[in-house]
């Protein structure tokens, strides 16, 4: 056989196609079911797979956090304080109707 021991190969079912007698069919089916049960993953293998895949996922998540943090630090701008009166005057001279976002930006949010 050329199959890998870790990967299930094809099962040849020609032996149970038309059995000569019922006893032979029962033996073949029992043997096939025993091989099937022996090849199934146990609970330990599932936990091992979770551990195997968890480490790379955590490494990628940590890399994304580092990239996002670097991006936030690198793109922060220091804004100069703006006098709302001068901005309102320039809007009035230009006949500009400010949006809610522009008003919030000028007045630094809601003033209570």
N, C-alpha and C positions, 0 to 999 in steps of 0.2 A: 504494500500500500504506500502511496505517496502523500497521503493526507498528513497534516500536522496534528500532533497529539492534542493541541489546544483547540482546534477547530473541528466541529463535527463533520464527518464526511457523508457521502451519500449512503443510504441504506439500500441494500439489494433485497428487494421483496419478491424476486422471482421464485424463491423457494416456497413461498406460501401461496402461490398463484392457484394451483389445483393440487392439493395434497392427495397422496395416495390413500391415506387413511386418517381418521380423526386423531389418533394418538400422535402421529407425526406432526399434524397441524398444531396440536396443543404444545408439543415440545418446541416447535419453531417459534410460535407466538410467545411462549414463556421466555425463551432465550432472547428474543428481540425486545421484549418488555424489560427484562433484566438489564440488558445493555443500555436501554433508554434511561432507566432509573439510575444506573451507575453514572451516566454522562451528564445528568442534570446538575445545575449549579446548586451548591448548598448555600445556606445563609452566610457562612463565612466568606464565600467568594463575592457575594453582593456587597458586604461591608468593605472588602478589600478594593472592589471597584470604586466605591464611593470615595475611599481615601485616595486612590490613584487619581481620580478626576478632580477632587477637591483642591489639591495643591496647585495644579496649573490655573484653575479658575481663580483662586485667591491671589496668585501671582499677577495675573492679568488685571484683576480688580485693583490691586495695590499700584500697579503701573498707571492705570487710568486715574487714580486719585492723585498720584504725583504729577501727571501731566495737567490735570485740571487745576491743581493748586498752583503750579508754575504759570499756567495761563492767567489765572486770576491775579497773581502777584505782578506779573509782567504787564498786564493791561490796565492796571489801576492808574487813574489820572487824578492829579490834585487839581481841584477846581478852585478858582479864585472866587471869593465872595462877591456877589452881584447885588447892587442896590436895586430893589424892586421898582423904585420910583423912576429910575432912568430907563429901565426896560419897558415899563408901562408907557413912558413918554415916547420912546422910539416906536412902540406899537401904534400909539395914537397918531403920530406924525405920518406913519406909513399906511394908516387905515387897516391895520392888521387885526383880525379877530383871533385872539389866542385860543388854542385848544385847551382842554382840561389838563392834559399832560404838560403843556408849556406853563400853565399857571402853577401847577404843583412843583415844577422844577424851579421856577423863580422864587416861590414862597417856601421852598424846602418842605413841602408836605402841607398838611392841614395845620392851621394855627388856631389853637383853642383859646 
